[in-house]
């Protein structure tokens, strides 16, 4: 697995009200170098999607207020046209622009934190704050860029990047894509590049635990079908949507029994738990539009098995227009891309 490497595009305080003890208790429940094809825009004055974020949601209105505070010099550094190719880039460790949040004014930093808080569920925000604290020393070490013109009825997107994050707020400006396009989230727990086999204190490993519960619920024939040797590359190529070219690797969810299918549904809900309700709803809608969970395939990889314990650290859930690639070795990297169609 390639090591995390930070990069700048043309031009990279925890603030957490969650105690360590409460956090650990909660844990127990439980491209190439980065560019994907740009997904088309949606005119915000056109008919809105029945689900998903809107320009009037809290994160989006905070983006609009943030945009109005930017000086001409700041806009030259962190603002771009909506269709700029940088908007569709997703990486595991990068600075979308050179200035960090810490370089912004106190008011602008507070608005960025407000955006981030409204981008997540309450639990998800605490997990992201722990992750950012461990990985980069806090939220203010991250970077934000704005594409388009928020607040005036035109398409826009706010993008946050840094170590182990590429996250988006778009008010449904990006047509047919959950989360405003492909995203990334990860964590090296407590700053440990090489995590232990139990991924102690990793904020995302609860997802890996559920995936492995599914594996243990398979019979021997199913396990043999679901398990392959070599993992995919640790970059954005792994979440290109394959459509009709999905192939037959892994095990089809359609072939699972009712209990196993229910466990897959639980895994999907665990994946959505950190995010705000409107993004979760749009993800579900996209999945249904592409044929539902029965169209997904689940694959586990022998490569990267920390501790040789056959608790598979790397796995993937993939459908025609759904790609969720969880690489838990040597620490967690998670690539995610969901659309209504490939």
C-alpha positions, 0 to 999 in steps of 0.5 A: 500500500502506498504511503500517504503523500500530501500534494498541493494543487496549483497553487495545504483544535479539535473543537470536540465536545466528546470526551475520550472515554465517551468516544471509546465507548461509542466506538464499541457500538457497533487518478490516477492520482485522484481525478474522476470524470466530472459529473454533470451540473444541475441548474439550481433553478431547475426541478430539484431531486426529490431527495438530497441536499438543497441550497437552503440546507444549513451546510449550504447556507453557511457556504453562502455566508462563507463565500460573501466574507472572502476578499478578492485576494482570497477568492483568487486563491481558493475560488474556481469556476464550477466546471473547473476539473479540480472539483472532481479530484479525490485523493487520500492526502492532499491540499486542494489549495495552498492556504489552510483553514488556519490562514483564514479569518476567525469568522471564516474559520468558524463558518468552515467549522459550521459547514463541516458540522452540518455536513455530518450527523452528530456522531459523524462530526465527533468521529471526523474531529477525532480523525482530523486531530489524530491525522493532522493536528486538528480541523484548522490544518485542512483546506477548503475551496469553493467552485461556482457562486454559492447563494445566487441560484447557480451551481456551487460546491464547497470541497474540504481536503487534507490528510484522509479527507475529501468531502463536499457540500453542493446543494444538489448542484451535481446531478445524479451523484450522492455526496456531490461526487466521489469522496474519501475518508480515512484514519490512522488511529492515534497517529499510528501509521501501522495499526494493530489487528483490532484497529484500536480507536479507529473511528471507521473500523466499526464498518470493517467489523460489520463487513467481517460479520457478514463474511463469518455468516457465509458458508464455506462455498460462499466464503471461497467465492467472496475471497480473492487474493490481490487487492485493488490499487489504493487510489481513485481508480478503484471507485470508477463506476463500471455499469454493465462491466461490473463483472462477477468477482466476489459474491452477489448480494442477490445470492445471499439468504435473508439473514445475510442480506439483512446484514448487508443492509446493516453495513450500508446503514453503518456506512451512512451513519456519519453523514447528514440525513439528506446525503444518506437519503440521496445515497439510498435513492441512487442505489435504488435507481441502479437496481438496489442492494441485490445488484451489489457484489461483496468482495474480501481480499487476502492481501493486507491481512493485519496479524494474519487473523483472517479478519479481512482488513480490505474489502469492497462493496460494488454495484453498477453505480456504487463503489465503496472500497474499504482498505484497512491496511496498514490503516483505514483508507475508504473510497466512495462513489455513488451515482444514479447511473454509471 
